[in-house]
Amino acid sequence: MPCRPAICSHSLGRAWVHDLPSKLDQAARHGFDIELFYEDLFYVAKEFPGGATPENHIKAAHEVRSLCDERGISIICLQPFMHYDGLRDREKHAERVEEMKLWIELAKNLGTSLIAIPSTCLPEELVSGDLDLITQDMVEVADLGAPEGIEFAYEALCWGTHVDLWERCYEVVCRVNRPNFKICFDTYNFAGRVYADPTSPAGKNPNADADMQASLKRLVQTVDVKKIAFVQVVDAERLSKPLLEDHEFYNPEQCPRMSWSRNCRLFYGEEDRGAYLPIKAILKALIVDLGYEGYLSAELFSRTLIEPQSSVPEQHARRAAISWQKIVADFDLDKKEANGRPQPALEQAPRAQL
């Protein structure tokens, strides 16, 4: 499948501020399929009598699927299944496995075959960095999902406790060695760990450029493109001052990279808003050098997503559409049409009556 655009549902507005139908309207209008953020599903489920029970989650999955079908939108994945890998408390691990059984049912009812699992950022006393244990945990869910046709995408968060680099994430994928267990490359988390440091006045690690070049070389030499589930594409804002205790985004309960992520991600190509990460170089390695073909999804977190204006979903969808056109131009994607479907245009008519 040639590269196609998607956007995470939360990237059009957070669920406690902006309702899902409004966000889906804009995703459809601008030509995006979606990653369904669990938060959006939860907010639909809790409106049913009895609140967000497992049964109401199933009802919500059917409703969300219907909303997407009405708009011609595909759900590319359900995410994120948080804080699963390497739990030291094995009773808690067993509880999460039971929760995964519900997520598998949710995915099936949503019409998606993919569940995304980010690396955990729980404190070290709660999670082990033992790769044998992490691998064992991932084998367990892979084998649980396989009979149901479910795949899993493992992603290294740049503030992950033990898995914070794509290399370590990919090592787990290779150790698991299951066809339904793959890696998700997130350009923000890639560059946010290898290249960037929001606590530095320069916004970069000391050897940022050389480290990024070396990491990309390793990627091209070692990664099997068939083991990539999908790619998330965003950039981030260079801060005017280091994200330390006196910074407006500082949160004592979060590490700086996480606080930076929650407030300052930007869409690809938004240099006018302060984007500065080497996202184009990462995409070149994935799309050109490795030959990746699949979804390129905009997973934006930002302080702008909780602004109350009803225009927020449209504004972010339009920004994402402009960003997608920059990706199309930079990598000649206009020469490839996905299954005969034209690439999204900025003024494209809705796919369905809204």
Protein Blocks (a to p, Z undefined) as FASTA:
>chain_A
ZZdddddfklnopfklmcfklmmmmmmmnopacdddfklmmmmmmmpghijafklmmmmm
mmmmmmmmmnopacfbdcddehkgopablmlmmmmmmmmmmmmmmmmmnopabdcddddf
bdfklpccbfklmmmmmmmmmmmmmmnopacdddddfkbfklmcfklmmmmmmmnopakb
ccdddfklmmmmmmpcckbfnlpafklmmmmmmmmmmmmmmmcfklpfbdcdddddddfb
dcdfklmkbcfkbcfklmmmmmmgccehilmnopabfkklmmmmmmmmnopacddddddd
dfklmpcbfklmmmmmmmmmmmmmmmmmmnopmmpcgehiacddfklccfbdZZ
